[in-house]
């Protein structure tokens, strides 16, 4: 049998299980290069939602919520953006040395209710929730969602400014810098939920190009009580990481369920 591409570390802290089939649609962004040197560099970024990470075969990612932040935390312009049938693409100019954060996502609400004998479903922002009178629907059930899809690119030496957290939903606070990962070396990431350590969160990790393997070899790990996730990538390549948690929030004084998702693409370099 083919060896698993990851080995779990700190077994007392992590639960390890083989993930299920690749039937779910997965969102991702993949830069043409994760680490660069020199001056006046550019990266092109693909974005899609597909069955297999980095193999666009479902729909293109919408670009209206994509944002890029430079090493100083300031916004960087997205250039040459284009959306096709199965993937979107855009360019980012790396004018200064350091780490850039490329992110997409946001927060919103889901609602469902019975009307005229049919089940109605709605999804939108806090503003449209109010203007469309969704809260006034008889028997309406409302939940919140916070989602982030990210990747990081470094020109020169890695920096940490772009990892400042917002305190909402699932966020990454790296112990190991995502652009300083090597095959065969232990990696530790820290997940936060609403600004606090996200203990007990399930995380799925897949090595890209699984369509060329007998199976996707996905692993499901669980963060420890301090929100830490520790593993060792055995194979060099691009990886897709996804985490999901369920919590609660408030809407006009009422408690509602909130689902948070976090997706990151990173690269493990050969030693």
C-alpha positions in Angstrom: 0.0 0.0 0.0 1.1 3.6 -0.7 2.3 5.4 2.5 0.2 8.1 3.9 1.6 11.6 2.9 1.2 13.0 6.5 2.1 11.6 9.8 0.4 12.9 12.9 2.5 14.3 15.7 1.7 14.6 19.4 -0.8 11.8 19.3 -2.1 12.6 22.7 -3.2 16.0 21.4 -4.6 15.1 18.0 -7.2 12.6 16.8 -6.4 11.1 13.4 -8.8 9.5 11.0 -9.0 8.9 7.3 -11.4 11.3 5.7 -14.3 10.3 3.5 -14.8 10.6 -0.3 -14.1 13.7 -2.3 -17.7 14.4 -3.0 -17.9 17.8 -1.4 -17.1 20.9 -3.4 -14.0 22.7 -2.1 -13.1 26.3 -2.4 -9.4 27.3 -2.9 -7.0 29.9 -4.2 -3.6 28.8 -5.6 -0.8 31.2 -6.3 1.6 30.5 -9.2 4.5 30.8 -6.6 4.5 30.9 -2.8 8.0 32.3 -2.2 10.1 34.6 -4.4 13.2 36.6 -4.3 14.4 39.7 -6.2 12.6 42.9 -7.1 9.4 43.8 -9.0 7.9 40.3 -8.8 4.4 39.2 -9.6 2.2 36.2 -8.8 -0.9 35.0 -10.6 -3.6 33.4 -8.4 -6.2 30.9 -9.5 -9.5 30.6 -7.6 -12.2 27.9 -8.0 -14.7 25.6 -6.3 -14.1 22.0 -7.3 -14.3 18.4 -6.2 -10.5 18.1 -6.0 -8.2 20.8 -4.7 -6.4 22.7 -7.5 -8.3 20.9 -10.3 -11.0 23.3 -11.5 -14.0 21.3 -12.5 -17.1 22.9 -10.9 -17.5 26.7 -10.9 -15.1 29.7 -10.8 -14.6 31.6 -7.5 -16.3 35.0 -7.3 -13.8 37.8 -7.1 -16.0 40.5 -5.5 -14.7 39.6 -2.0 -11.0 39.0 -2.8 -8.6 41.3 -1.0 -4.8 41.4 -0.8 -2.7 42.9 2.1 0.9 43.7 1.9 3.7 43.2 4.5 2.8 46.5 6.1 -0.9 45.5 6.4 -2.0 48.0 3.8 -4.3 46.9 0.9 -2.7 45.9 -2.4 -4.5 46.3 -5.7 -5.8 43.1 -7.5 -4.9 43.4 -11.1 -5.9 41.7 -14.4 -8.8 39.9 -12.8 -10.8 37.6 -15.0 -13.5 34.9 -14.4 -14.1 32.0 -16.7 -16.4 29.0 -16.5 -14.4 26.9 -14.1 -11.8 29.3 -12.5 -11.0 32.9 -11.9 -7.5 34.4 -12.1 -5.9 37.6 -11.0 -2.4 39.1 -10.6 -0.7 40.6 -7.6 2.4 42.8 -7.7 4.9 42.3 -4.9 6.4 45.7 -4.6 7.9 45.3 -1.1 9.7 42.5 0.6 7.8 40.4 3.2 4.6 38.3 3.4 1.4 39.1 1.5 -2.1 37.9 2.6 -4.5 36.9 -0.2 -8.0 36.4 1.2 -11.6 36.0 0.3 -14.8 35.5 2.3 -17.0 37.5 4.6 -19.9 37.1 7.0 -23.6 36.7 6.4 -26.8 35.0 7.4 -28.9 32.0 6.2 -32.6 31.7 6.8 -35.4 29.2 6.1 -39.2 29.3 6.7 -42.5 27.7 5.5 -44.5 29.8 3.0 -47.5 28.6 1.0 -46.7 25.0 1.8 -43.1 25.3 0.5 -39.8 25.6 2.3 -38.2 28.9 1.4 -34.4 29.4 1.8 -32.5 32.7 1.8 -28.9 33.8 2.1 -27.6 37.4 2.4 -26.0 40.1 4.4 -27.1 41.8 7.6 -28.3 44.8 5.5 -30.5 42.7 3.2 -31.7 40.6 6.2 -33.3 43.8 7.5 -34.4 45.5 4.2 -36.1 42.3 2.9 -37.9 41.7 6.2 -36.6 38.2 6.7 -36.7 38.4 10.5 -40.5 39.1 10.3 -41.2 35.8 8.4 -43.5 33.5 10.5 -41.5 30.6 11.9 -38.2 31.8 10.3 -35.0 30.1 11.4 -31.8 32.2 11.1 -28.2 31.2 11.4 -24.9 33.1 10.8 -21.9 32.2 8.8 -18.3 33.4 8.7 -16.0 32.1 6.0 -12.3 32.8 5.0 -10.3 31.4 2.1 -6.7 32.4 2.3 -3.2 31.9 1.0 0.1 33.6 1.7 3.0 34.6 -0.6 6.4 35.9 0.5 9.0 38.0 -1.3 12.3 37.7 0.4 12.1 36.9 4.1 8.8 35.9 5.8 7.1 38.5 8.0 4.2 38.4 10.5 2.3 41.6 10.1 -0.5 40.2 7.9 -1.4 37.6 10.6 -3.0 40.3 12.8 -6.4 38.8 13.7 -9.9 40.3 13.6 -11.5 38.3 16.4 -14.4 36.9 14.3 -14.9 33.4 13.1 -12.0 31.0 12.5 -8.6 32.6 11.9 -5.0 31.4 11.6 -2.3 32.5 14.0 0.8 30.6 12.8 3.5 29.2 15.0 5.2 27.9 11.8 5.0 30.5 9.1 3.0 29.1 6.1 5.8 30.1 3.8 8.4 28.4 5.9 7.1 24.8 5.6 9.4 21.9 4.5 8.6 18.3 3.8 9.8 16.1 6.7 9.7 18.9 9.3 7.1 19.4 12.0 4.6 22.2 11.4 2.4 23.9 14.0 -0.6 26.1 13.2 -2.8 27.8 15.8 -6.5 28.3 15.1 -8.6 30.9 16.9 -12.3 31.1 17.1 -13.7 34.6 17.7 -10.2 35.6 19.0 -9.9 32.6 21.4 -8.0 29.3 21.0 -10.2 27.0 18.9 -9.9 23.7 20.7 -11.5 20.5 19.4 -11.9 21.9 15.8 -11.7 19.3 13.0 -9.2 20.1 10.3 -8.9 18.3 6.9 -5.6 18.4 5.0 -5.1 17.2 1.4 -2.0 17.1 -0.8 -2.9 18.6 -4.1 -3.1 16.7 -7.4 -4.9 13.8 -5.7 -6.6 13.0 -9.1 -3.3 11.4 -10.0 -3.2 9.1 -6.9 -5.2 6.0 -6.1 -7.0 7.9 -3.4 -7.0 11.5 -2.1 -5.3 10.4 1.2 -7.1 13.0 3.1 -6.5 13.3 6.9 -8.8 14.6 9.5 -7.0 16.1 12.5 -8.4 17.7 15.6 -6.9 20.8 17.3 -5.8 20.4 20.9 -7.3 22.4 23.8 -5.0 25.3 23.0 -6.1 25.4 19.4 -2.8 23.9 18.1 -2.5 21.6 15.1 0.8 19.8 14.6 1.7 17.5 11.7 4.6 16.7 9.4 4.1 16.8 5.6 6.1 14.0 4.2 5.8 15.0 0.5 6.7 18.4 -1.0 3.9 20.1 -2.8 0.9 22.4 -2.4 -1.6 21.5 0.3 -5.2 22.4 1.0 -6.3 22.8 4.6 -9.9 23.3 5.8 -11.4 23.8 9.2 -15.0 24.2 10.4 -16.6 25.0 13.7 -20.1 25.5 15.1 -20.8 28.3 17.7 -23.4 30.8 18.6 -23.9 34.6 18.1 -26.6 37.1 18.7 -29.0 38.9 16.4 -31.1 41.6 17.8 -30.7 40.1 21.3 -31.5 36.6 20.2 -29.0 33.7 20.2 -28.5 32.1 16.8 -26.2 29.3 15.6 -23.1 30.4 13.7 -21.0 28.3 11.4 -17.4 29.3 10.7 -15.1 27.9 8.0 -11.4 28.5 7.3 -9.5 27.3 4.2 -5.8 27.9 3.5 -3.5 26.8 0.7 0.2 26.4 1.6 3.3 24.8 0.2 5.8 22.3 1.6 9.2 22.7 0.0 11.7 19.9 -0.4 14.6 19.9 2.1 
